[in-house]
């Protein structure tokens, strides 16, 4: 990635007639990051590329090239710990024909119940049980699809496997096992389509969008989200909460991709669509398994602030966190709580905004609280490590909390 990224940046910069110093000034950066990128450095923050793309008036994806995702800087995932999941998702293929499953008829209701229970764990940021049980769930789902060859039972088995694969794909995306995640989410979308369940398939597209954004494929993420939105757009009257929530969730994914790709006008349009869906839902609507959503006005408002953070407008994030009604905990009693994942992500964005607007103490309070309430989720967040590093740079000595959080994130040895 680095050589082509360096080439792309030099090409666009020279075409604009800018020196490295002039580009850095327009992007609100020091000249160091621009020089290091053009020299082929491996450590490039995505927010730095966003700022440079805006200064050059190009899409972020125009600067990027395909390549393997960078490893988690604070913890390398041990591939052996994923061995059983890998075997379940990518079985060995030989010249013999696999035998059909024999024995008792699959219990689809029990299988879906287990998948639902693990989806609850996922939304609660608890991953250990998911990792342990996923191989067995995937094998059971594959056996069920093989057992039924036609009829409504076949469709039910496909939906059960789609739900299991969505769980697998989102978990694997969270821990940055992107190739395995792509395999699982692709299966989830295809199974739901074959069963004729368009909403479940569209929910799988939402998971694919998140995966694509995590691997810097912003154009594709926006495109597939917008296409799915067109196909499942709710009717003006008579649409269900599931329909509005799934459509609104896709709008949020499309907006996030557009914002990160330096397409602010398109991001605003998608955010307005998400807001419309949120108003139609009225209060937080939960369907954790079939449509993988907890969607409502609070979630829509939280996600909108992500766009401000992407473009570096930290003051807007801090101001709206204090002024916007949907972001106040007392309002949640009426509109419903966000998922822990969405809520934690919002507070992580707020911490980054606080440190950049001159309030590192408030930012550290947010990080400490997140480390306490969601430790498994927190340690996978590279932006948490980046925020802590920004706080540390402003300190001569480190507090006990800074050392504890830093040790958990791998920032401090």
Secondary structure by P-SEA (a helix, b strand, c coil): caaaaaaaaaaaaaaacccaaaaaaaacccaaaaaaaaaccccccaaaaaaaaaaacccccccccccccccccccccccccaaaaaaaacccccccccccccccccaaaaaaaaaaaaaaaaaacccaaaaacaaaaaaaaaaaaaaccccaaaaaaaaaaaaaaaaaaaaaaaacaaaaaaaaaaaaaaaaaaaccaaaaaaaaaaaaaaaaaacaaaaaaaaaaaaaaacccccccccaaaaaaaaaaaaaaaaaaaaacaaaaaaaaaaaaaaaaaaacccccccccccccccaaaaaaaaaaaaaaacaaaaaaaaaaccccccaaaaaacccccaaaaaaaaaaaaaaaaaaccaaaaaaaaaaaaaacaaaaaacaaaaaaaaaaaaacccccaaaaaaaaaacccc
